[in-house]
Amino acid sequence: MSEELHPREREGVVNPVVRAPDDESERGQDGRRLDHAEGTSKPIKAPAQREPQPRGAKIRGDRPIDQGEAAERFLAAPLHAAAHDERLWDLRRKRDNAAHGIPEWEELRELASQIKQHTLSNLDAYLEQFEAAAKANGVHVHWARDGADHNRIVLGILRDHGAKTLVKSKSMLTEECGFRHFMEGEGVEIIETDLGERIQQLDNEEPSHVVVPAAHKTRFDVAEVFARTLGTDPDNDDAHYLAESQRETTRPYILNADAGLTGCNFAVAETGTVVTCTNEGNADLSGNVPKLQIHSIGIEKLIPCVEHLGVFLRILARSALGSPITQYTSHFRGPRAGTEMHYVLVDNGRAARLGMEAFWTSLKCIRCGACMNTCPVYRRSGGLSYGATYAGPIGLIIDPTFNKRKYSTLPFSSTMNGSCTNVCPVKINIHEQIFAWRKVLAEEHQIPMLKQGMMKAAGAVLSRPAAYRAAIGAADSALKVLPRFAVYNPLNTWGKKREMPDAPRQSFHAWYKENRMKDGAK
Amino acid sequence: MSARDAILAEIRKNRPAGDHPLPEVPLFTPLVGDDLVAEFGERLKRMGGRIAEPGADDVFAGVRERLDGAKVVASAVPELAGNRDLKAVARPRDVDDVDVAVVRAVFGIAETGSVLFTQDQLVVNAVAYLAQHLVVLLDPADILPNVQAAYRRPEFGQAAYAVLHTGPSATADIEGVLIHGAQGVRSLTVVLQPRATA
């Protein structure tokens, strides 16, 4: 038959084994190609060539991260750079299709935004309600001021139960807390069960993306990591073989673990429920197999009622994956018979962020990753180049709240194209907050001299809309002056190889003034 | 001051300015047509699940091959005996050898192709993930039009554990190549079978 039916040969896989003849992963019951979960909308045609994986930003204590330097190394690995760009842009396109399929999409975004803003401005009351409901359901509730507090509390729970091994599902919060590294030092074995996260754990790297943690790695990189750590065939880079190897080697840990831990996508105040959204079912394994289950919850995850899940669930997976829903949406509300269930509510800077007038709405974030997928800087530099827990546009506005000095340069890693704001399902004004951070960091002298000079010039123009428009109006000269400050600069290497787009003959504002206002005057 | 009180105090001190009322969530028109069964099946297939019609004299005709090829079948439904009694399972990990688990869904959602289980349907929650394959009985009359309708159901406020399954366990963490059976079941097949009338 047609080549279409033999994708393995077409993809040029080195070892076309493992997949059973009746494998249903690629095509559904109706014979159509499947692209749910994080699946691509078309077969990957990554070249069968090897290239060393570019590593992330160099971390030197509190010294400012040089994202540009790491981005330069990423771009110097063309196979990785191209595959990364293509993969995430595909996710972005899937997201567009899913969003366009819902007539009320914009209304859902507005509702989600309002529900979050309401909850955040009454967070004390909702946290108390959540705590009371959870306790009534038989859940133990703990409060952690910061990451260290969280780690100590979890360690305490584990020690109380003599627990030495813990399986966990993906949780950006525990990444924030440095949970794995801390537990290593305490002699507790932590096993990540999400495939992407497990790859990153075995390679001793942080996740590079909030939804697809190993998006920056090719199958060859994964084959190398698994061969080195799991003893798989180094020459077999078939994704099925690699995934199956991880499944088979992780299962015994899941069965024997003393404790399980998950993160939290939504915490429902009304019912005391923790909701997780996964594709692999690993949160359900972590929560349902061991005798002890722990859920780590960022305090901004609260929503008032179950009814509101009907808003958030409809936008989360569509924004993240372009799927109507994740494979699993799990609602943990009370312990199983004979087991213990613990919640750890973690602040770690969130309560402080609530008081930052320009930045508190970043707490609305539901970690879908849409802003990362759409960001030209992120796609071209890889998540690890940010040297922070959160990469991409959302990272630029969250990371400095954790460490102003270390992440002082990150808000400059943006083209300010506003695409992040446009795709954000909870309507965070991301690009405006990026610009606001530039100002704050300049005022607090957190920016290196070079960038401060740029800020001064850019600030003078950008702070006055009329001047901004006048500059834009003189298109050619404006593109030479303004974007070199606000958009590209010598340290932002991801801007290299990219030419500035031709300036439109007329800016929107000028067009509007000339046409619409004229029309109105008719 | 306890961490709890310190966090709550800081939240109160930092309460954002402005009025942020909780919006009324309108009832959205379902995106699916009137034939909920067909819509459900179509969405489920797009999410990697399968639909099997019950046979004239064998409810499980569509999955008979899978059941016959299984060594260990754990059934939580009266329609099938199975050979592993879930009620007698001591520890969740003991169901790791189950080849096929058979459970009934509380309801389905046409918008997404999802089915809901609580601890009552699963008996041992872990079996829905540790088994190699999952067969789900769903009464066509139990299909709701959309996610919003699902979250108006009482189960979410009552069950200790409630979970929506939409197709099988899946991953595409390596180069976006879609793979079923990441950590959980390798396949999920829904058999549209009305509930036995009590």
HADDOCK unambig.tbl for C-alpha pairs under 7 A between the chains (distance, minus, plus):
assign (segid A and resid 25 and name CA) (segid B and resid 178 and name CA) 5.96 0.50 0.50
assign (segid A and resid 25 and name CA) (segid B and resid 179 and name CA) 5.08 0.50 0.50
assign (segid A and resid 25 and name CA) (segid B and resid 180 and name CA) 5.16 0.50 0.50
assign (segid A and resid 26 and name CA) (segid B and resid 178 and name CA) 6.36 0.50 0.50
assign (segid A and resid 28 and name CA) (segid B and resid 45 and name CA) 5.85 0.50 0.50
assign (segid A and resid 28 and name CA) (segid B and resid 46 and name CA) 6.68 0.50 0.50
assign (segid A and resid 28 and name CA) (segid B and resid 48 and name CA) 5.62 0.50 0.50
assign (segid A and resid 29 and name CA) (segid B and resid 45 and name CA) 6.20 0.50 0.50
assign (segid A and resid 29 and name CA) (segid B and resid 50 and name CA) 5.99 0.50 0.50
assign (segid A and resid 34 and name CA) (segid B and resid 46 and name CA) 6.22 0.50 0.50
assign (segid A and resid 34 and name CA) (segid B and resid 48 and name CA) 6.85 0.50 0.50
assign (segid A and resid 36 and name CA) (segid B and resid 46 and name CA) 6.93 0.50 0.50
assign (segid A and resid 36 and name CA) (segid B and resid 47 and name CA) 5.48 0.50 0.50
assign (segid A and resid 37 and name CA) (segid B and resid 170 and name CA) 6.50 0.50 0.50
assign (segid A and resid 37 and name CA) (segid B and resid 171 and name CA) 6.41 0.50 0.50
assign (segid A and resid 37 and name CA) (segid B and resid 172 and name CA) 6.86 0.50 0.50
assign (segid A and resid 38 and name CA) (segid B and resid 171 and name CA) 6.55 0.50 0.50
assign (segid A and resid 38 and name CA) (segid B and resid 172 and name CA) 5.01 0.50 0.50
assign (segid A and resid 38 and name CA) (segid B and resid 173 and name CA) 6.91 0.50 0.50
assign (segid A and resid 38 and name CA) (segid B and resid 176 and name CA) 6.03 0.50 0.50
assign (segid A and resid 39 and name CA) (segid B and resid 172 and name CA) 5.08 0.50 0.50
assign (segid A and resid 39 and name CA) (segid B and resid 176 and name CA) 4.74 0.50 0.50
assign (segid A and resid 39 and name CA) (segid B and resid 177 and name CA) 5.68 0.50 0.50
assign (segid A and resid 39 and name CA) (segid B and resid 178 and name CA) 4.75 0.50 0.50
assign (segid A and resid 40 and name CA) (segid B and resid 176 and name CA) 5.11 0.50 0.50
assign (segid A and resid 40 and name CA) (segid B and resid 177 and name CA) 6.68 0.50 0.50
assign (segid A and resid 111 and name CA) (segid B and resid 23 and name CA) 6.67 0.50 0.50
assign (segid A and resid 114 and name CA) (segid B and resid 22 and name CA) 6.72 0.50 0.50
assign (segid A and resid 114 and name CA) (segid B and resid 23 and name CA) 6.52 0.50 0.50
assign (segid A and resid 115 and name CA) (segid B and resid 22 and name CA) 5.69 0.50 0.50
assign (segid A and resid 115 and name CA) (segid B and resid 23 and name CA) 6.48 0.50 0.50
assign (segid A and resid 117 and name CA) (segid B and resid 20 and name CA) 6.19 0.50 0.50
assign (segid A and resid 118 and name CA) (segid B and resid 20 and name CA) 4.75 0.50 0.50
assign (segid A and resid 118 and name CA) (segid B and resid 21 and name CA) 5.70 0.50 0.50
assign (segid A and resid 118 and name CA) (segid B and resid 22 and name CA) 5.57 0.50 0.50
assign (segid A and resid 121 and name CA) (segid B and resid 15 and name CA) 5.54 0.50 0.50
assign (segid A and resid 121 and name CA) (segid B and resid 16 and name CA) 5.61 0.50 0.50
assign (segid A and resid 123 and name CA) (segid B and resid 11 and name CA) 6.97 0.50 0.50
assign (segid A and resid 124 and name CA) (segid B and resid 8 and name CA) 5.49 0.50 0.50
assign (segid A and resid 124 and name CA) (segid B and resid 11 and name CA) 6.23 0.50 0.50
assign (segid A and resid 124 and name CA) (segid B and resid 12 and name CA) 6.68 0.50 0.50
assign (segid A and resid 143 and name CA) (segid B and resid 3 and name CA) 5.87 0.50 0.50
assign (segid A and resid 143 and name CA) (segid B and resid 4 and name CA) 5.31 0.50 0.50
assign (segid A and resid 144 and name CA) (segid B and resid 3 and name CA) 6.08 0.50 0.50
assign (segid A and resid 145 and name CA) (segid B and resid 3 and name CA) 5.65 0.50 0.50
assign (segid A and resid 145 and name CA) (segid B and resid 7 and name CA) 6.72 0.50 0.50
assign (segid A and resid 195 and name CA) (segid B and resid 173 and name CA) 6.46 0.50 0.50
assign (segid A and resid 196 and name CA) (segid B and resid 173 and name CA) 5.22 0.50 0.50
assign (segid A and resid 212 and name CA) (segid B and resid 173 and name CA) 5.94 0.50 0.50
assign (segid A and resid 214 and name CA) (segid B and resid 173 and name CA) 6.53 0.50 0.50
assign (segid A and resid 215 and name CA) (segid B and resid 173 and name CA) 6.88 0.50 0.50
assign (segid A and resid 215 and name CA) (segid B and resid 175 and name CA) 6.94 0.50 0.50
assign (segid A and resid 218 and name CA) (segid B and resid 175 and name CA) 6.14 0.50 0.50
assign (segid A and resid 219 and name CA) (segid B and resid 174 and name CA) 6.02 0.50 0.50
assign (segid A and resid 219 and name CA) (segid B and resid 175 and name CA) 6.38 0.50 0.50
assign (segid A and resid 239 and name CA) (segid B and resid 174 and name CA) 6.07 0.50 0.50
assign (segid A and resid 239 and name CA) (segid B and resid 177 and name CA) 6.68 0.50 0.50
assign (segid A and resid 240 and name CA) (segid B and resid 179 and name CA) 6.60 0.50 0.50
assign (segid A and resid 243 and name CA) (segid B and resid 182 and name CA) 6.85 0.50 0.50
assign (segid A and resid 247 and name CA) (segid B and resid 182 and name CA) 6.38 0.50 0.50
assign (segid A and resid 247 and name CA) (segid B and resid 183 and name CA) 5.67 0.50 0.50
assign (segid A and resid 255 and name CA) (segid B and resid 93 and name CA) 5.25 0.50 0.50
assign (segid A and resid 271 and name CA) (segid B and resid 157 and name CA) 5.83 0.50 0.50
assign (segid A and resid 279 and name CA) (segid B and resid 169 and name CA) 5.92 0.50 0.50
assign (segid A and resid 279 and name CA) (segid B and resid 170 and name CA) 5.34 0.50 0.50
assign (segid A and resid 279 and name CA) (segid B and resid 171 and name CA) 6.27 0.50 0.50
assign (segid A and resid 280 and name CA) (segid B and resid 169 and name CA) 4.63 0.50 0.50
assign (segid A and resid 280 and name CA) (segid B and resid 170 and name CA) 5.01 0.50 0.50
assign (segid A and resid 280 and name CA) (segid B and resid 171 and name CA) 5.93 0.50 0.50
assign (segid A and resid 280 and name CA) (segid B and resid 182 and name CA) 5.25 0.50 0.50
assign (segid A and resid 280 and name CA) (segid B and resid 183 and name CA) 5.52 0.50 0.50
assign (segid A and resid 280 and name CA) (segid B and resid 184 and name CA) 6.25 0.50 0.50
assign (segid A and resid 281 and name CA) (segid B and resid 129 and name CA) 6.75 0.50 0.50
assign (segid A and resid 281 and name CA) (segid B and resid 169 and name CA) 5.83 0.50 0.50
assign (segid A and resid 281 and name CA) (segid B and resid 183 and name CA) 6.28 0.50 0.50
assign (segid A and resid 281 and name CA) (segid B and resid 184 and name CA) 5.56 0.50 0.50
assign (segid A and resid 282 and name CA) (segid B and resid 183 and name CA) 6.06 0.50 0.50
assign (segid A and resid 285 and name CA) (segid B and resid 126 and name CA) 6.44 0.50 0.50
assign (segid A and resid 285 and name CA) (segid B and resid 129 and name CA) 6.68 0.50 0.50
assign (segid A and resid 288 and name CA) (segid B and resid 125 and name CA) 6.17 0.50 0.50
assign (segid A and resid 288 and name CA) (segid B and resid 126 and name CA) 5.46 0.50 0.50
assign (segid A and resid 289 and name CA) (segid B and resid 92 and name CA) 5.37 0.50 0.50
assign (segid A and resid 289 and name CA) (segid B and resid 93 and name CA) 6.14 0.50 0.50
assign (segid A and resid 289 and name CA) (segid B and resid 126 and name CA) 5.99 0.50 0.50
assign (segid A and resid 306 and name CA) (segid B and resid 151 and name CA) 6.31 0.50 0.50
assign (segid A and resid 307 and name CA) (segid B and resid 151 and name CA) 5.50 0.50 0.50
assign (segid A and resid 307 and name CA) (segid B and resid 152 and name CA) 6.32 0.50 0.50
assign (segid A and resid 309 and name CA) (segid B and resid 151 and name CA) 6.92 0.50 0.50
assign (segid A and resid 310 and name CA) (segid B and resid 147 and name CA) 5.72 0.50 0.50
assign (segid A and resid 310 and name CA) (segid B and resid 148 and name CA) 4.47 0.50 0.50
assign (segid A and resid 310 and name CA) (segid B and resid 151 and name CA) 5.89 0.50 0.50
assign (segid A and resid 324 and name CA) (segid B and resid 112 and name CA) 5.90 0.50 0.50
assign (segid A and resid 325 and name CA) (segid B and resid 112 and name CA) 6.57 0.50 0.50
assign (segid A and resid 327 and name CA) (segid B and resid 165 and name CA) 5.72 0.50 0.50
assign (segid A and resid 327 and name CA) (segid B and resid 166 and name CA) 4.54 0.50 0.50
assign (segid A and resid 327 and name CA) (segid B and resid 167 and name CA) 6.00 0.50 0.50
assign (segid A and resid 327 and name CA) (segid B and resid 168 and name CA) 6.71 0.50 0.50
assign (segid A and resid 327 and name CA) (segid B and resid 169 and name CA) 6.42 0.50 0.50
assign (segid A and resid 328 and name CA) (segid B and resid 163 and name CA) 6.87 0.50 0.50
assign (segid A and resid 328 and name CA) (segid B and resid 164 and name CA) 5.65 0.50 0.50
assign (segid A and resid 328 and name CA) (segid B and resid 165 and name CA) 4.95 0.50 0.50
assign (segid A and resid 328 and name CA) (segid B and resid 166 and name CA) 6.28 0.50 0.50
assign (segid A and resid 329 and name CA) (segid B and resid 163 and name CA) 5.67 0.50 0.50
assign (segid A and resid 329 and name CA) (segid B and resid 164 and name CA) 5.05 0.50 0.50
assign (segid A and resid 329 and name CA) (segid B and resid 165 and name CA) 6.84 0.50 0.50
assign (segid A and resid 330 and name CA) (segid B and resid 162 and name CA) 6.17 0.50 0.50
assign (segid A and resid 330 and name CA) (segid B and resid 163 and name CA) 4.35 0.50 0.50
assign (segid A and resid 330 and name CA) (segid B and resid 164 and name CA) 6.35 0.50 0.50
assign (segid A and resid 331 and name CA) (segid B and resid 161 and name CA) 5.67 0.50 0.50
assign (segid A and resid 331 and name CA) (segid B and resid 162 and name CA) 5.04 0.50 0.50
assign (segid A and resid 331 and name CA) (segid B and resid 163 and name CA) 5.80 0.50 0.50
assign (segid A and resid 332 and name CA) (segid B and resid 160 and name CA) 6.28 0.50 0.50
assign (segid A and resid 332 and name CA) (segid B and resid 161 and name CA) 4.96 0.50 0.50
assign (segid A and resid 332 and name CA) (segid B and resid 162 and name CA) 6.83 0.50 0.50
assign (segid A and resid 333 and name CA) (segid B and resid 160 and name CA) 4.66 0.50 0.50
assign (segid A and resid 333 and name CA) (segid B and resid 161 and name CA) 5.86 0.50 0.50
assign (segid A and resid 334 and name CA) (segid B and resid 160 and name CA) 4.37 0.50 0.50
assign (segid A and resid 334 and name CA) (segid B and resid 161 and name CA) 6.82 0.50 0.50
assign (segid A and resid 335 and name CA) (segid B and resid 160 and name CA) 6.65 0.50 0.50
assign (segid A and resid 347 and name CA) (segid B and resid 7 and name CA) 6.91 0.50 0.50
assign (segid A and resid 351 and name CA) (segid B and resid 7 and name CA) 6.66 0.50 0.50
assign (segid A and resid 351 and name CA) (segid B and resid 10 and name CA) 5.93 0.50 0.50
assign (segid A and resid 351 and name CA) (segid B and resid 11 and name CA) 5.11 0.50 0.50
assign (segid A and resid 352 and name CA) (segid B and resid 10 and name CA) 6.97 0.50 0.50
assign (segid A and resid 352 and name CA) (segid B and resid 14 and name CA) 6.96 0.50 0.50
assign (segid A and resid 354 and name CA) (segid B and resid 11 and name CA) 6.98 0.50 0.50
assign (segid A and resid 354 and name CA) (segid B and resid 14 and name CA) 5.62 0.50 0.50
assign (segid A and resid 354 and name CA) (segid B and resid 15 and name CA) 6.57 0.50 0.50
assign (segid A and resid 354 and name CA) (segid B and resid 16 and name CA) 6.45 0.50 0.50
assign (segid A and resid 355 and name CA) (segid B and resid 14 and name CA) 4.15 0.50 0.50
assign (segid A and resid 355 and name CA) (segid B and resid 15 and name CA) 6.46 0.50 0.50
assign (segid A and resid 355 and name CA) (segid B and resid 16 and name CA) 6.33 0.50 0.50
